[in-house]
Amino acid sequence: MQTPIVTLTMNPALDVSSEVDHVVCERKLRCGPAALHPGGGGVNVSRAIANLGGRSTAVYPLGGPTGATYHALAASAGVAGVEIAIAESTRENFTVTDRSTGEQFRFILPGPTLQEAEWTACLSALEQCMPHGGFLVASGSLPPGTPTDFYAVLARAVEGSDVRLVVDASGPALTAALEEKVFLIKPSADELAELIGTDHSLTPDEQVHAARSIVGRGNVQIVALTLGAAGALLVTSSLVLRLATPPVSVVSAVGAGDAFLAGLVLRLAEGITVEGAFRTAVAAGSATAAMPATELCRAADVERLEHLVLERAPEHA
């Protein structure tokens, strides 16, 4: 059994990825074949949940010719969606891999400007499919025109209900959300440092202290920190867990954090313990990093890597 999961992506993006022999300036760069995927934080979470055999409903605004392409790709990826029509065209993001070095170059566009009627329509759509007894995952950047405190508005809307709100955002949008009640946040190391007002890299002990301080304020129950090759950290009021990343050949880090969040939320929705969900999350993120371009984890790879994660038992601090 799985409790319901709804994902919200306010700024979806048609992800276009390709490769070139070598990236140099002021020259025409002949790319290889392009791969297209429906991207953006919440939709990526829904895609990864589907890959892992779970179910979710993705809510997102779409518009223009890009939006039409996005709609078709989301359907073929098994994403069950509630789409809100907007006047401007859905954005595109570009990822180019330099074959000679393996380096990836990511170009992120700002997205369409949403009118008040459009972003309020997204809130109305959520009211119609609110995941009572389950999880609402609000993930990704906010497009121009959307209030900075949009996720805080969302938190106030679900406060006192049986909906557990998960926020994966950064900057002012995350700061505003943390003024309200949130079940879980998933910052990166840099985003965690920004939350506590420092611009230097945090040591592992400082990361634990920072996450504990956020949980200690009483507005967040779980802080799940993704650390790339250094693994991940999960902190609650009573638990500190660390897991190392299982050995994989990293091909593309795009979507790894979204897959991590998908694995974590899906397993929690299935009634798995926090420790077990955390293992799946790390395995899903690692499996995605081993995939090309903007592809996401496959269930068989996650299961295989999860056994490797199990061999590296989490530390309790």
BELMOLIN-V206591 format. One record per backbone hydrogen bond with DSSP energy under -0.5 kcal/mol. NH is the residue of the N-H (numbers start at 1). CO is the residue of the C=O. If there is no record, write none. Layout:
nh:co
NH:CO
NH:CO
This chain:
nh:co
3:269
6:135
7:57
8:137
9:59
12:9
13:39
14:91
15:13
15:37
16:14
16:93
17:35
18:95
20:97
24:22
27:24
30:28
31:29
32:19
35:17
37:15
39:13
39:37
42:139
44:40
45:41
46:42
47:43
48:44
49:45
50:46
51:47
52:48
53:50
54:49
57:5
58:80
59:7
60:82
61:9
62:84
67:63
68:64
69:65
70:66
71:67
72:68
73:69
74:70
75:71
76:72
77:73
78:75
79:74
80:56
80:78
81:79
82:58
83:81
84:60
85:83
86:62
90:63
91:12
93:14
94:107
95:16
96:105
97:18
98:103
99:20
99:97
100:21
101:98
102:98
105:96
106:104
107:94
108:106
109:92
109:107
114:112
114:144
118:115
119:115
120:116
121:117
122:118
123:119
124:120
125:121
126:122
127:123
128:124
129:125
129:126
130:127
132:130
133:162
134:131
135:4
136:164
137:6
137:135
138:136
138:166
139:8
139:137
140:168
146:143
150:147
153:149
154:150
155:151
156:152
157:153
158:154
159:155
161:158
164:134
164:162
165:163
166:136
167:184
168:138
168:166
169:167
173:170
174:170
174:171
175:171
176:172
177:173
178:174
179:176
180:177
182:219
183:165
184:165
185:222
186:167
189:226
192:188
193:189
194:190
195:191
196:192
197:194
198:193
207:203
208:204
209:205
210:206
211:207
212:208
213:209
214:210
215:211
216:212
217:213
217:214
218:215
219:214
221:182
221:183
222:183
223:235
224:185
224:222
225:223
225:233
226:187
226:224
227:231
230:227
231:228
232:243
233:225
234:241
235:223
236:239
241:234
242:315
243:232
245:229
250:248
251:289
252:289
256:253
259:255
260:256
261:257
262:258
263:259
264:260
265:261
266:262
267:263
268:264
269:265
270:266
271:268
272:267
277:273
278:274
279:275
280:276
281:277
282:278
283:279
284:280
285:281
286:282
287:283
288:284
289:285
290:286
291:288
295:292
299:51
302:298
303:299
304:300
305:301
306:302
307:303
308:304
309:305
310:306
311:307
312:308
312:309
313:311
315:242
317:240
317:315
